[in-house]
Amino acid sequence: MNLRTSLALLAASAGLAVAPTVLAQSLTIALSSEPTSADPHYHKQTQNDAFAAHVYDSLINRNADMELIPGLATSWKNLDDLTWELKLREGVKFSNGQPFTSQDVLFSICRTLNNETNVSQSYMTVTKLLTDVQTPDDHTIILKTKEPFPLMPAELARQLPVIWNGIVEHGPLKFAPKEGCGVTGAWPTVADFNNGKDAIGTGPYKLKSYVKGTGIELERNEGYWGDKPHWQTVKFVPVPNAGPRLTGLLSGDFDVIENPAARDLPRLKDNSDYGFVSKPSTRLVFFQPDVGRNPSPFVKSADGKNPLQDLRVRQAINMAIDRKTINERIMDGLATPAYQYMADGMFGALPKAPEIKYDPEGAKKLLAEAGYPDGFELTLSSTNNRYVNDGQVTQAVAQYLSRIGIKTHVDAMTASIYFPKRAKREFSFAMGGWPSETGEASALFQLWVASLDSARSLGTSNYGGFSNADFDKVYEQAIVTIDPEKRKQLLEQATQIALDNVPLIPLHLESSIWAFRKGLSYEGRRDQYTLAMSVHPAAGK
């Protein structure tokens, strides 16, 4: 029995009226995957960004349908092809009472470029492209780029959580990242944010405690500039398995849970004490083959080569997977089989992508043509607590590959172990998941498919080492093309080149589900964020 229930029973037995608003100021949410750090610039993943949205604001935000809305910036515009001006919100204060100014934006940009503890160059996608940052006054920021960057507003959305410049010692701040931007003390570390010392933001909540593996506690920021959330205190509890998450909801330990198993939804439908909401997302779940190295650490073949470097082998793997069955039996119908690298209808996607048909016999023929009639050995590496049913999906893919002669092994591990290993390219066939936050094909291509060019923020998640000159030529032209129609045509061309060369094995696009107790409602979000601010008392409750 949880505390809320115990208090209600005690009050009732004493003949006292219980004020719902008193007992409803705390909220407990069970997460299927926990944030890997309280540092808002540590590792760009959905659960980290969702947590950061509680404590920190970004210049530009997105609503539940991923449309751009003002954040700390109230407006933005092009001054010319290489220059963006953003007007900042006035009257905003950090949780410690200090005023928010353009200096904090400049400092946050500089910190992303001097953050040695980040994973995969996270939060540098935009900042590495900047050639100058100007602060003409406290509420204006001017960003200059080397090349036209039409997606600046879309990329800034949740890409730059703003932190207070007073957490380090510094002189006058200036945009000179290689010289430290004027910072004279030590840059903040992950530990400084995890222990709460530097967790100072302008968001709706303040960090009370972060204990990895145990949970996160937040308290409402009473000085927040925007609409104050209903909940005074919030606790996030990591519960990787769907069964215990649902049990905790039914027992009253949790008010909201994310990603209940789809097979359990009929149980919730038949119980008026609970509700749930489902929302299609833009998150593509895929496998990334190592095509850049020979040999590769977890591939063994009779000829000693890396078979994944052969296009026919990648095509065979693509054909060997029955996406529809995985969706029906493992995802319980709450996913969309993926035949290209973004959702149909997205800007830059093929209007009618051909279905990747399940054809194990055709796959065997391709393997034989490539010189592997008896297959080879391959280890599939994945998370087991990050994506919906990720461990089960990996096992299913392994079984399909076994049927065409590839001897498979599965190595599934927790996200906290998996992601640092993947960033060091320790895998040969690694699971990935990526939502298109910009609303167009360029987002995934920039990080996962483009040839590695770290200085230009290209290919920084291209752990498979894929490189194709034709793709790069078209894609790089697209990302500097201001005209939307021309950019769309170029992105569609880049999409086709990518599909023809199979740098990634697409599986499906996830749908997200949230379940909650009676008396609550949740606004499902296409970005898959679980936000306390999106939980509301139901109408009339």
Disulfide bonds with the S-S distance in Angstrom:
Cys110-Cys181 2.16
